[in-house]
Amino acid sequence: MTRFVTRRVADPQLAADLTADVFLAAIEAAAQYRGSFGGPRTWLFGIVRNVVAAEFRRSARERRAEDLIAGRRLLDADDVDCLVTKINAARQVRELHADLQALPDGERAVLELVAVDGLSVAEAAAALGIRPVAARVRLHRVG
């Protein structure tokens, strides 16, 4: 679970906070756990996905708000070099994300859980709340 969070969040402190949030969310949701789509591991991965997604939405809102109030200042040569480096890195990240975003949501989610997080197809299906056959079909479409 911690690996899942740290692969998606660059800041170690934020990853630790999100991991703690996952445990709090799991404790709060424990009464509703039925185990019908899989075991506790897949249920927990579903919670992790929701917590991380909520953080991404929160940080996007925060960035939009900061962009609205950001001031302007003159840039020196070091600032320009730093910006060029960031722009190049961001371009590479955008290309990778564009490739992933080109996949339908369901297929991308199954691919991430199986290929990146190491879940079996059945566990990924349970985490997503779908049948294993549907997960295998989605994974086959990606390949």
C-alpha positions as CSV (number, residue, x, y, z in Angstrom):
1,M,0.0,0.0,0.0
2,T,2.8,2.4,0.8
3,R,4.4,1.6,-2.5
4,F,1.2,2.4,-4.3
5,V,1.1,5.9,-2.6
6,T,4.8,6.7,-3.0
7,R,4.7,5.9,-6.8
8,R,2.0,8.5,-7.2
9,V,3.2,11.2,-4.8
10,A,6.7,12.7,-4.9
11,D,6.8,14.2,-1.5
12,P,7.6,11.6,1.2
13,Q,5.8,13.6,3.9
14,L,2.6,13.7,1.8
15,A,3.0,10.0,1.1
16,A,3.1,9.3,4.8
17,D,0.1,11.6,5.5
18,L,-1.9,9.9,2.7
19,T,-0.9,6.5,4.1
20,A,-2.2,7.5,7.5
21,D,-5.4,8.9,5.8
22,V,-5.9,5.5,4.2
23,F,-5.8,3.7,7.6
24,L,-8.3,6.2,9.0
25,A,-10.6,5.7,6.0
26,A,-10.3,2.0,6.4
27,I,-11.2,2.2,10.0
28,E,-14.2,4.4,9.2
29,A,-15.3,2.1,6.4
30,A,-14.7,-1.2,8.2
31,A,-18.3,-1.5,9.3
32,Q,-19.4,-1.5,5.6
33,Y,-16.8,-4.1,4.5
34,R,-18.6,-7.2,3.1
35,G,-15.8,-9.0,1.2
36,S,-18.1,-9.8,-1.7
37,F,-15.6,-8.6,-4.4
38,G,-12.4,-9.8,-2.8
39,G,-10.4,-10.0,0.3
40,P,-9.2,-7.3,2.6
41,R,-6.2,-6.5,0.4
42,T,-8.3,-5.6,-2.6
43,W,-10.7,-3.7,-0.4
44,L,-7.8,-1.7,1.0
45,F,-6.4,-1.0,-2.5
46,G,-9.8,0.5,-3.4
47,I,-9.6,2.8,-0.4
48,V,-6.0,3.7,-1.3
49,R,-7.1,4.7,-4.9
50,N,-9.9,6.8,-3.5
51,V,-7.6,8.6,-1.0
52,V,-4.9,9.3,-3.6
53,A,-7.5,10.5,-6.1
54,A,-9.0,12.9,-3.5
55,E,-5.6,14.3,-2.8
56,F,-5.0,14.9,-6.5
57,R,-8.3,16.7,-6.8
58,R,-7.5,18.8,-3.7
59,S,-4.0,19.7,-4.9
60,A,-5.3,20.6,-8.4
61,R,-7.8,23.0,-6.8
62,E,-5.0,24.5,-4.7
63,R,-2.8,25.0,-7.7
64,R,-5.6,26.7,-9.6
65,A,-6.2,29.0,-6.6
66,E,-2.4,29.8,-6.4
67,D,-2.3,30.5,-10.1
68,L,-5.1,33.1,-9.7
69,I,-3.2,35.0,-7.0
70,A,0.4,34.5,-8.2
71,G,2.2,37.8,-8.7
72,R,4.7,38.6,-11.5
73,R,8.4,39.5,-11.1
74,L,11.4,39.8,-13.4
75,L,13.4,36.7,-14.1
76,D,17.2,36.5,-13.9
77,A,19.4,34.0,-15.9
78,D,19.2,31.3,-13.2
79,D,15.4,31.5,-13.1
80,V,15.3,31.1,-16.9
81,D,17.6,28.0,-16.8
82,C,15.5,26.5,-14.1
83,L,12.3,27.2,-16.1
84,V,13.8,25.5,-19.2
85,T,14.7,22.4,-17.2
86,K,11.2,22.3,-15.7
87,I,9.5,22.8,-19.0
88,N,11.5,19.9,-20.6
89,A,10.8,17.6,-17.7
90,A,7.1,18.5,-17.7
91,R,7.0,17.8,-21.5
92,Q,8.3,14.3,-20.9
93,V,5.8,13.7,-18.1
94,R,2.9,15.1,-20.3
95,E,3.8,12.7,-23.1
96,L,3.8,9.7,-20.7
97,H,0.5,10.9,-19.2
98,A,-1.0,11.4,-22.6
99,D,-0.2,7.9,-23.5
100,L,-1.9,6.7,-20.3
101,Q,-4.8,9.1,-20.6
102,A,-5.5,7.8,-24.1
103,L,-6.6,4.6,-22.5
104,P,-10.2,4.4,-21.3
105,D,-10.5,4.9,-17.5
106,G,-11.4,1.3,-16.8
107,E,-8.6,-0.2,-18.8
108,R,-6.0,2.3,-17.4
109,A,-7.2,1.4,-13.8
110,V,-6.8,-2.3,-14.4
111,L,-3.4,-1.8,-16.0
112,E,-2.1,0.3,-13.1
113,L,-3.3,-2.2,-10.5
114,V,-1.9,-5.2,-12.3
115,A,1.3,-3.9,-13.9
116,V,2.4,-1.3,-11.4
117,D,0.9,-2.4,-8.1
118,G,1.4,-6.1,-8.6
119,L,-2.2,-7.2,-7.9
120,S,-3.5,-10.3,-9.7
121,V,-6.3,-9.7,-12.2
122,A,-8.8,-11.0,-9.7
123,E,-7.6,-8.7,-7.0
124,A,-7.6,-5.7,-9.3
125,A,-11.2,-6.6,-10.3
126,A,-12.2,-6.7,-6.7
127,A,-10.5,-3.4,-5.9
128,L,-12.4,-1.8,-8.8
129,G,-15.7,-3.5,-8.0
130,I,-15.9,-5.4,-11.3
131,R,-15.9,-9.1,-12.2
132,P,-12.6,-10.8,-12.9
133,V,-13.7,-11.6,-16.5
134,A,-14.3,-7.9,-17.1
135,A,-10.9,-7.0,-15.7
136,R,-9.2,-9.6,-18.0
137,V,-11.1,-8.2,-21.0
138,R,-9.9,-4.6,-20.1
139,L,-6.4,-5.8,-19.7
140,H,-6.5,-7.7,-23.0
141,R,-7.7,-4.5,-24.8
142,V,-4.6,-2.6,-23.5
143,G,-2.2,-5.3,-24.7
